[in-house]
Amino acid sequence: MNRVAIVGAGKIGGAIAKHLYHCGDYDVVVGDFEQQALDRLTRHLPVAIKQIDVLNQTELDGFLKGVDVVISACSYRLNIRIAEAALRVGCSYFDLTEDVATTAAVRKIAEQAVVGQIFMPQCGLAPGYIGILGNHLCSQFDEPERVKMRVGALPQFPSNMMMYNLTWSTDGLVNEYCNLCEAIVDGRRIEVLPLEGIEHFSMDGIDYEAFNTSGGLGTLAETLEGKVKALDYKTVRYKGHCYLMTFLTKSLRLAKKKDLLLEILEDAVPITMQDVVLIFCSVSGKRDGQLTQITDARKIYHRELYGEHWSSIQLTTSSSIAAVVDLHREGKLPNRGFVRQENVNFDELSANRFGQFYTVE
C-alpha cells in the first residue's frame, strides 16, 4: 500500500485525504500547523494526523520519512520548502500551485531527483486539468493554430456587487489577479497584464466575462511555443466582476499590497459551498486539410460525496491531483524528475476513478 503524506488539512487537503483514504489503496497521514484543522478532519475521517511546522526542517523531514508521495495542499509560499524536503527524504512531490516562480523553483529542485522520484506541481483544476485537456485537443489536429482556455469557479447563487463568493484559496486568488500572465501571440510566448483582455460570452443562457489571470496555463505555453499561433488562458466570472477588481488592484493600488487585499476580501466576501466550476476549451486549426474547431465545455456542480457536502472547486481540484497521484502509482507517468501536466494522457485521466468526477452526465 502506498503511503501518502498530505501537508495542509484545509478544504482541499481534507478532500484529497478523503479521496485517497476511501479508495483503499493508500495509507494516508495528514499534517498541519493548526491542531484544530486536524481535529476537524478526523471527525469525519479516521486517518493519521500530526501537528507540524513546515518552517521547521527537522519536523518536516521527520513527517515525510518513509512516505512514497507528499502532496502540498498549502499556500504556494510553503511549497519550495516541502519540495526540498521531498528531495532530501526521497519521496515524490505533487502540489496545486498557480504561482509561476514557485513552479520554476520546484523544477530546479527536480533536476536532482533519483529514478522513481518525480516532482509534479500545478496538479489542480487550472493549472492542471485544463492544461491536460487543452493539450489533448491540440493533439487531434494536424496543425493546431488557436487555443482558448477558460475556467471559472463561481457561486451558483451570486448575490453581492462583486457577483462572487470565495470558493478556494484567497491567497491564490489575489496572486492570479495581480501577477503577469503568459500567452502565445504570433507563435511567441509573451507576458500580458492581469485583468485585461476582457471578453464576454454566454453559456446555457447565462452571461459571463473572461479576462487574463496568472498561472492557469502551467507549462503549456512553453510546450506549445512555435507550434500554435495563439494561446491564452482567462478566468471566467459573472459580468461586472473584472471592473471592480481592477478598481481595487489598480486604481487603489492594492496589487502592491497583496496582504491587505487578502485581508479585505476575507473580511468582506463570504465563502460558499454552493458553487459551479465552468470549464471551456476551444482549439482551431487544420485537420484533414480543413480549418476546423473543436470545443469541450462542461459545468461541474457541488454535490454529496462520502456522506458530506462538497463544493465543486473541492471536487475538481482534489480529483485532479488524486488522479495524477494514482497514475503515478500505476506507472503511467514519467518516472524521474519534473513532470508537466502535458505528460498526462487525457484518456487515461478520464478513465481514472478520480478523473471520472470531471465527467458531465
DOLUM-744669 format. One line per 3 residues: number of its first residue (from 1); their letters; for each residue x, y, z of C-alpha. Coordinates in Angstrom, 3 decimals. Example, Ala and Ser with C-alpha at 12.3 -4.5 7.8 and 13.67 -1.06 7.14 Angstrom:
! DOLUM-744669
1	AS	12.300 -4.500 7.800 | 13.670 -1.060 7.140
//
This chain:
! DOLUM-744669
1	MNR	0.000 0.000 0.000 | 1.406 3.401 -0.978 | 1.987 5.805 1.892
4	VAI	0.960 9.390 1.157 | 1.613 12.443 3.309 | -0.634 15.456 2.782
7	VGA	0.554 18.796 4.120 | -2.464 21.001 4.782 | -5.762 19.934 6.376
10	GKI	-7.980 22.640 4.901 | -10.868 22.225 2.448 | -8.726 20.929 -0.406
13	GGA	-6.217 18.953 1.651 | -9.070 17.292 3.505 | -10.822 16.450 0.230
16	IAK	-7.661 14.843 -1.177 | -7.285 12.807 2.003 | -10.881 11.558 1.726
19	HLY	-10.444 10.506 -1.894 | -7.253 8.563 -1.202 | -8.461 7.010 2.058
22	HCG	-11.808 5.803 0.728 | -10.305 4.141 -2.366 | -8.423 1.741 -0.088
25	DYD	-5.065 1.790 -1.872 | -3.295 4.448 0.194 | -2.077 4.782 3.755
28	VVV	-2.740 8.483 4.410 | -1.194 10.790 7.006 | -2.129 14.486 7.178
31	GDF	-0.021 17.228 8.728 | -0.927 20.807 9.570 | 0.288 23.580 11.852
34	EQQ	-3.201 24.024 13.319 | -4.360 21.186 15.550 | -7.926 22.463 15.207
37	ALD	-7.865 21.808 11.456 | -6.565 18.283 12.026 | -9.210 17.561 14.652
40	RLT	-11.921 18.849 12.321 | -10.713 16.458 9.606 | -10.652 13.386 11.849
43	RHL	-14.265 13.927 12.924 | -15.179 12.516 9.517 | -12.069 10.561 8.515
46	PVA	-10.007 8.049 10.547 | -6.606 8.978 9.116 | -3.345 9.509 10.949
49	IKQ	-2.603 13.150 11.755 | 0.375 15.096 13.020 | 0.815 18.710 14.022
52	IDV	3.884 20.022 12.202 | 5.613 23.288 11.441 | 6.697 23.330 7.784
55	LNQ	9.258 26.009 8.644 | 10.993 23.543 10.979 | 13.179 21.363 8.735
58	TEL	13.619 18.619 11.328 | 9.860 18.334 11.905 | 9.075 18.361 8.196
61	DGF	11.715 15.764 7.281 | 10.526 13.544 10.116 | 6.931 13.814 8.902
64	LKG	7.924 12.747 5.373 | 10.283 9.948 6.355 | 9.094 6.651 4.888
67	VDV	6.348 8.024 2.657 | 6.162 7.402 -1.091 | 4.449 10.671 -2.006
70	VIS	3.936 14.073 -0.435 | 1.099 16.328 -1.576 | 1.244 20.002 -0.692
73	ACS	-2.190 21.493 -0.111 | -0.623 24.586 1.454 | -0.146 28.146 0.302
76	YRL	2.334 28.428 -2.568 | 4.578 30.302 -0.105 | 5.446 26.979 1.594
79	NIR	5.786 24.713 -1.427 | 9.505 25.181 -2.057 | 10.329 24.076 1.495
82	IAE	8.161 20.980 1.076 | 9.712 20.144 -2.305 | 13.205 20.488 -0.835
85	AAL	12.232 18.144 1.985 | 10.830 15.634 -0.539 | 14.190 15.657 -2.314
88	RVG	16.055 15.069 0.946 | 13.918 12.112 2.068 | 13.496 10.607 -1.421
91	CSY	9.727 10.783 -1.948 | 7.789 12.133 -4.931 | 6.162 15.554 -4.743
94	FDL	2.841 16.979 -6.010 | 1.219 20.377 -5.464 | -1.603 22.680 -6.599
97	TED	0.247 25.950 -7.078 | -0.611 28.548 -9.707 | 2.480 30.577 -8.807
100	VAT	4.923 30.695 -11.730 | 8.026 31.447 -9.651 | 7.281 28.578 -7.262
103	TAA	6.930 26.159 -10.157 | 10.262 27.305 -11.580 | 11.913 26.631 -8.206
106	VRK	10.359 23.166 -7.947 | 11.562 22.437 -11.464 | 15.117 23.284 -10.415
109	IAE	14.852 21.020 -7.381 | 13.591 18.195 -9.619 | 16.885 18.149 -11.517
112	QAV	18.373 16.243 -8.562 | 15.639 13.596 -8.400 | 16.537 9.912 -8.396
115	VGQ	14.881 7.234 -10.530 | 11.312 6.687 -9.348 | 11.080 10.154 -7.800
118	IFM	9.047 12.812 -9.592 | 8.161 16.433 -8.904 | 4.800 17.424 -10.360
121	PQC	3.451 20.869 -9.454 | 0.279 22.556 -10.746 | -1.958 19.473 -10.416
124	GLA	-5.305 21.122 -9.659 | -8.018 22.485 -11.922 | -6.190 25.434 -13.519
127	PGY	-3.322 24.905 -13.801 | -3.787 21.176 -14.018 | -6.798 19.596 -15.663
130	IGI	-7.323 22.452 -18.135 | -3.774 22.036 -19.479 | -4.222 18.293 -19.925
133	LGN	-7.488 18.947 -21.783 | -6.000 21.711 -23.954 | -3.013 19.577 -24.934
136	HLC	-5.346 16.670 -25.732 | -7.487 18.788 -28.055 | -4.359 20.086 -29.807
139	SQF	-3.258 16.505 -30.465 | -6.383 15.971 -32.596 | -5.163 18.489 -35.203
142	DEP	-2.566 18.207 -37.933 | -1.777 21.892 -37.379 | -3.335 23.449 -34.259
145	ERV	-3.431 27.232 -34.558 | -5.548 28.894 -31.859 | -6.108 27.637 -28.301
148	KMR	-8.581 29.248 -25.884 | -8.755 28.048 -22.287 | -11.380 29.433 -19.897
151	VGA	-12.063 28.328 -16.318 | -14.191 29.785 -13.545 | -15.132 28.681 -10.029
154	LPQ	-18.323 30.661 -9.429 | -21.062 30.932 -6.822 | -24.196 29.226 -8.067
157	FPS	-26.282 31.989 -6.490 | -24.361 35.315 -6.738 | -25.934 37.992 -4.524
160	NMM	-23.391 40.764 -3.925 | -21.982 43.613 -6.043 | -18.882 41.586 -6.897
163	MYN	-21.076 38.723 -8.152 | -18.614 36.461 -6.408 | -18.028 34.366 -3.305
166	LTW	-14.782 32.896 -2.049 | -14.606 29.271 -3.106 | -10.903 28.429 -2.764
169	STD	-7.571 29.866 -1.585 | -7.827 33.652 -1.232 | -4.026 33.767 -1.352
172	GLV	-4.085 32.116 -4.768 | -6.928 34.332 -5.963 | -5.004 37.512 -5.138
175	NEY	-1.917 36.088 -6.823 | -3.692 35.370 -10.104 | -5.341 38.825 -10.159
178	CNL	-2.057 40.679 -9.563 | 0.750 38.792 -11.340 | 1.740 38.906 -15.001
181	CEA	0.163 36.291 -17.262 | 1.604 34.142 -20.050 | 0.185 33.864 -23.563
184	IVD	1.301 32.992 -27.080 | 0.831 35.646 -29.754 | 2.048 35.113 -33.335
187	GRR	3.773 31.936 -32.226 | 5.845 33.598 -29.488 | 5.465 33.404 -25.738
190	IEV	4.779 36.811 -24.179 | 3.554 38.282 -20.903 | 0.225 40.092 -20.701
193	LPL	-1.370 42.110 -17.920 | -3.846 40.582 -15.463 | -7.486 41.734 -15.523
196	EGI	-7.137 42.809 -19.163 | -8.175 41.230 -22.475 | -11.776 41.135 -21.267
199	EHF	-14.320 39.305 -23.403 | -17.987 38.381 -22.983 | -19.808 35.174 -23.847
202	SMD	-22.909 33.173 -22.936 | -23.236 29.538 -21.913 | -26.533 27.815 -21.124
205	GID	-28.265 31.200 -21.302 | -26.029 32.857 -18.669 | -23.779 35.826 -19.487
208	YEA	-20.137 35.682 -18.398 | -16.946 37.674 -18.778 | -13.411 36.326 -19.038
211	FNT	-10.092 38.129 -18.539 | -6.381 37.444 -18.187 | -5.183 35.935 -14.916
214	SGG	-1.827 34.494 -13.921 | -0.714 30.875 -13.688 | -3.585 28.982 -15.304
217	LGT	-1.563 27.801 -18.288 | 1.017 25.949 -16.236 | 3.815 24.909 -18.616
220	LAE	1.575 24.677 -21.683 | 2.754 27.987 -23.158 | 6.316 26.696 -23.124
223	TLE	5.262 23.367 -24.632 | 3.239 24.926 -27.457 | 5.502 27.873 -28.280
226	GKV	6.261 27.766 -32.003 | 3.608 25.071 -32.517 | 0.486 27.269 -32.335
229	KAL	-0.126 30.848 -33.422 | -2.124 31.856 -30.352 | -2.797 30.545 -26.855
232	DYK	-4.395 32.250 -23.889 | -5.938 31.443 -20.540 | -8.653 33.563 -18.927
235	TVR	-10.648 33.310 -15.723 | -14.430 33.319 -16.031 | -16.639 35.464 -13.799
238	YKG	-20.113 36.949 -13.904 | -20.309 40.284 -15.708 | -19.040 43.300 -13.749
241	HCY	-16.555 41.492 -11.532 | -13.470 42.482 -13.520 | -14.326 46.189 -13.309
244	LMT	-14.484 46.071 -9.505 | -11.273 44.037 -9.145 | -9.490 46.447 -11.484
247	FLT	-10.617 49.310 -9.243 | -9.176 47.542 -6.184 | -5.915 46.298 -7.668
250	KSL	-5.054 49.184 -9.989 | -6.965 52.347 -9.043 | -6.439 51.779 -5.305
253	RLA	-3.024 50.145 -5.972 | -3.783 47.121 -3.802 | -1.852 44.933 -6.234
256	KKK	1.189 46.342 -4.427 | -0.340 45.457 -1.045 | -1.405 41.864 -1.500
259	DLL	-1.687 41.092 2.196 | -4.081 44.000 2.671 | -6.149 42.971 -0.347
262	LEI	-6.343 39.430 1.000 | -7.484 40.745 4.387 | -10.182 42.908 2.773
265	LED	-11.544 40.068 0.653 | -11.633 37.552 3.503 | -13.340 40.072 5.780
268	AVP	-15.979 41.168 3.254 | -16.681 38.327 0.808 | -18.451 35.231 2.198
271	ITM	-17.368 31.679 1.467 | -19.870 29.431 -0.303 | -20.065 25.670 -0.780
274	QDV	-22.836 26.115 -3.379 | -20.688 26.725 -6.427 | -20.209 25.663 -10.012
277	VLI	-16.989 25.103 -11.951 | -17.116 26.125 -15.599 | -14.523 24.640 -17.976
280	FCS	-14.288 25.781 -21.591 | -11.504 24.859 -24.007 | -11.562 25.509 -27.731
283	VSG	-8.910 24.697 -30.340 | -8.999 25.607 -34.023 | -6.601 24.647 -36.803
286	KRD	-6.044 22.429 -39.807 | -7.473 18.929 -39.726 | -7.585 16.787 -42.854
289	GQL	-6.867 19.920 -44.858 | -9.801 21.895 -43.447 | -9.915 24.727 -40.914
292	TQI	-11.765 23.106 -38.009 | -12.700 23.946 -34.434 | -13.186 21.507 -31.556
295	TDA	-14.634 22.696 -28.248 | -15.015 20.991 -24.885 | -17.344 22.777 -22.451
298	RKI	-18.625 21.448 -19.141 | -20.089 22.572 -15.846 | -19.487 20.676 -12.612
301	YHR	-21.696 21.374 -9.597 | -21.369 20.888 -5.848 | -22.622 17.516 -4.609
304	ELY	-22.794 14.970 -1.832 | -19.791 12.648 -1.573 | -18.661 10.244 1.169
307	GEH	-21.626 11.389 3.269 | -20.661 15.086 3.150 | -21.405 18.139 1.030
310	WSS	-18.524 19.023 -1.327 | -18.144 22.277 -3.222 | -17.388 21.897 -6.925
313	IQL	-13.958 23.515 -6.508 | -13.148 20.976 -3.769 | -14.291 18.173 -6.023
316	TTS	-12.465 19.255 -9.186 | -9.206 20.323 -7.541 | -8.865 17.280 -5.305
319	SSI	-9.965 14.849 -8.035 | -7.339 16.129 -10.470 | -4.408 15.747 -8.096
322	AAV	-5.691 12.418 -6.741 | -5.937 11.139 -10.317 | -2.338 12.022 -11.246
325	VDL	-1.066 10.520 -7.975 | -2.998 7.382 -8.936 | -1.475 7.385 -12.427
328	HRE	1.974 7.749 -10.858 | 1.285 4.715 -8.643 | 0.240 2.750 -11.745
331	GKL	3.438 3.672 -13.612 | 1.644 5.773 -16.239 | 3.757 8.913 -15.788
334	PNR	7.459 9.593 -16.398 | 9.450 8.022 -13.550 | 12.011 10.697 -12.805
337	GFV	12.323 14.463 -12.355 | 9.979 17.251 -13.358 | 6.619 16.153 -14.799
340	RQE	4.336 18.508 -16.734 | 0.576 18.257 -16.936 | 1.053 17.710 -20.682
343	NVN	2.746 14.400 -19.829 | -0.634 13.056 -18.681 | -2.700 11.052 -21.161
346	FDE	-6.180 12.615 -21.186 | -7.964 9.324 -21.900 | -6.185 7.608 -19.008
349	LSA	-7.035 10.530 -16.730 | -10.694 10.439 -17.788 | -10.898 6.686 -17.167
352	NRF	-9.285 7.005 -13.743 | -11.565 6.567 -10.722 | -10.843 10.130 -9.591
355	GQF	-10.698 11.689 -13.053 | -14.217 10.412 -13.657 | -15.564 13.163 -11.399
358	YTV	-14.975 15.524 -14.326 | -17.460 13.593 -16.446 | -20.692 15.514 -17.044
361	E	-23.766 13.281 -17.190
//
